[in-house]
């Protein structure tokens, strides 16, 4: 039978002393710490009988040494996870696995509001306009290279400005004389009727619809007394001594021969061909 009255290692009498059985052999506390105790995976010191020992997957720790390797939180009475042989609390493990914010480069923890765009992730508060620095949130946005703009800042910086109201043209618009206009700003100078998609004309740097040009601006034909607009049949005009005619109205007073490309004679406000003038 094994000698149960003496320590297996130092052979000291164990009578009345505390001892431990190791593999069926009696060992005094001092020898157990020296020869038999597990080594703490954290501090690399023996774990004596008097200390509480914690074990996980073949490794052992003093109770005070069983801490998260990231934040050092004691884990003896807390849930924990392992990653690459490192012991971590749940929060640090989540941080370790979480994607990194493309803005602040900190982890985006589970349950945190975030934005994903073109394979990158941001905290909701980090996905901001490069100009005004406000979070984009649920607003529409536009990117230029790696920069993100909210719509108002993008329009202010990149959109064409309307010649009339000086505000950005975000869609559509009208170009006239190489200048941009909102469709609703490009209007007749007289009646304010929108001119986009309609016939109009320019007079002294102002634009007019056909009707207003006829009634307010156009000269009257000395022949038919109707406005000379430059539209339709009245494109060509004959001017003589301060008077104007539609080309098709510039006719001999007597025989009605068109004189736009012929010699003519004037008598007062009337015009005559050479033959009628001689009669």
Secondary structure, DSSP 4 states (H G I P E B T S, - for coil): ----SB-TTT--B-TTS-EEEETTEEEEHHHIIIIIPPBBTTT--B--TTS-EEEETTEEEEGGG-B-TTT--B-TTS-EEEETTEEEEHHHHHHHHSPBPTTT--B--TT--EEEETTEEEETTT-B-TTT--B-TTS-EEEETTEEEEHHHHHHHHSPBPTTT--B--S--EEETTEEE-TTT-B-TTT--B-TTS-EEEETTEEEEHHHIIIIIPPBPTTT-SB--SSGGGGSEEEETTEEEEGGG-B-TTT--B-TTS-EEEETTEEEEHHHHH-
